[in-house]
Amino acid sequence: MKIDKKTVENIAHLARLEFTEEEKLELTDSLSKILDWVDKLSEINTEGVEPLIHMSEETNVLREDIPQNTLSHSDALDNAPKKDSDYFRVPKFLG
């Protein structure tokens, strides 16, 4: 498929990009090569080929998600910049 300068200008307008005349010529050539390559892919016989969902059969090995208390209430309050008995003190942000 051939891309012309007008198509590149239209794409540039839609993408809100500005190109010099030299860059437009380069893009015209590059986009034409890309579309020619994609057209070549359509020539490949894919009859009976299953579509890929993942590129490999590898799966992530994750640990069991077990809820647990890793920080006690008193330890958390010890690290607080301001506290009031059993609560964190935070600046007032509602009017």
C-alpha positions as CSV (number, residue, x, y, z in Angstrom):
1,M,0.0,0.0,0.0
2,K,1.3,3.4,-0.9
3,I,1.1,6.3,1.5
4,D,1.1,9.8,0.0
5,K,2.1,13.1,1.5
6,K,-1.6,14.1,2.0
7,T,-2.2,11.1,4.2
8,V,0.9,11.9,6.3
9,E,-0.4,15.4,6.7
10,N,-3.8,14.1,7.8
11,I,-2.3,11.7,10.3
12,A,-0.1,14.5,11.7
13,H,-3.1,16.8,12.0
14,L,-5.1,14.2,13.9
15,A,-2.1,13.5,16.2
16,R,-1.5,17.2,16.6
17,L,2.1,16.8,15.3
18,E,4.1,19.2,13.1
19,F,6.7,17.9,10.6
20,T,9.0,19.6,8.2
21,E,8.8,18.7,4.5
22,E,11.8,16.5,4.8
23,E,10.3,14.6,7.8
24,K,7.0,14.2,5.9
25,L,8.9,12.5,3.0
26,E,10.7,10.2,5.5
27,L,7.4,9.3,7.2
28,T,5.8,8.7,3.8
29,D,8.5,6.2,3.0
30,S,8.5,4.6,6.4
31,L,4.7,4.2,6.6
32,S,4.6,2.7,3.1
33,K,7.3,0.1,4.1
34,I,5.4,-0.8,7.3
35,L,2.1,-1.3,5.4
36,D,3.9,-3.4,2.7
37,W,5.3,-5.6,5.5
38,V,1.8,-6.0,7.0
39,D,0.4,-6.9,3.5
40,K,3.1,-9.5,3.2
41,L,1.9,-11.1,6.5
42,S,-1.6,-11.5,5.1
43,E,-0.1,-13.9,2.4
44,I,0.8,-16.4,5.1
45,N,-1.5,-19.4,5.4
46,T,-2.8,-19.5,8.9
47,E,-5.4,-22.2,8.4
48,G,-5.7,-24.4,11.4
49,V,-3.3,-22.3,13.6
50,E,-4.6,-21.6,17.1
51,P,-4.5,-18.0,18.1
52,L,-2.0,-17.1,20.8
53,I,-3.2,-15.7,24.1
54,H,0.2,-15.7,25.7
55,M,3.6,-16.0,24.1
56,S,4.8,-18.7,26.5
57,E,3.4,-21.4,28.8
58,E,5.2,-19.9,31.8
59,T,3.1,-18.9,34.8
60,N,3.9,-16.7,37.7
61,V,4.7,-18.5,40.9
62,L,3.1,-16.5,43.6
63,R,3.0,-17.1,47.3
64,E,-0.3,-17.8,49.1
65,D,-2.0,-14.6,50.2
66,I,-2.6,-15.1,53.9
67,P,-3.8,-12.2,56.0
68,Q,-1.7,-11.6,59.0
69,N,-0.8,-8.7,61.4
70,T,2.7,-7.8,60.6
71,L,2.7,-4.5,62.6
72,S,1.0,-4.2,66.0
73,H,-1.2,-1.3,66.9
74,S,1.2,0.0,69.5
75,D,4.2,-0.3,67.1
76,A,2.3,1.7,64.4
77,L,1.5,4.4,66.9
78,D,5.1,4.6,68.1
79,N,6.1,5.6,64.5
80,A,3.3,8.3,64.3
81,P,4.4,11.9,64.3
82,K,1.3,12.8,66.4
83,K,-1.0,10.5,68.4
84,D,-3.8,10.8,70.9
85,S,-4.1,7.7,73.2
86,D,-5.0,4.9,70.7
87,Y,-5.5,7.1,67.6
88,F,-3.4,8.9,64.9
89,R,-3.7,12.7,65.0
90,V,-4.0,14.3,61.5
91,P,-4.5,17.9,60.5
92,K,-8.1,19.0,60.1
93,F,-9.0,19.2,56.4
94,L,-12.8,19.6,56.4
95,G,-14.3,23.0,56.8
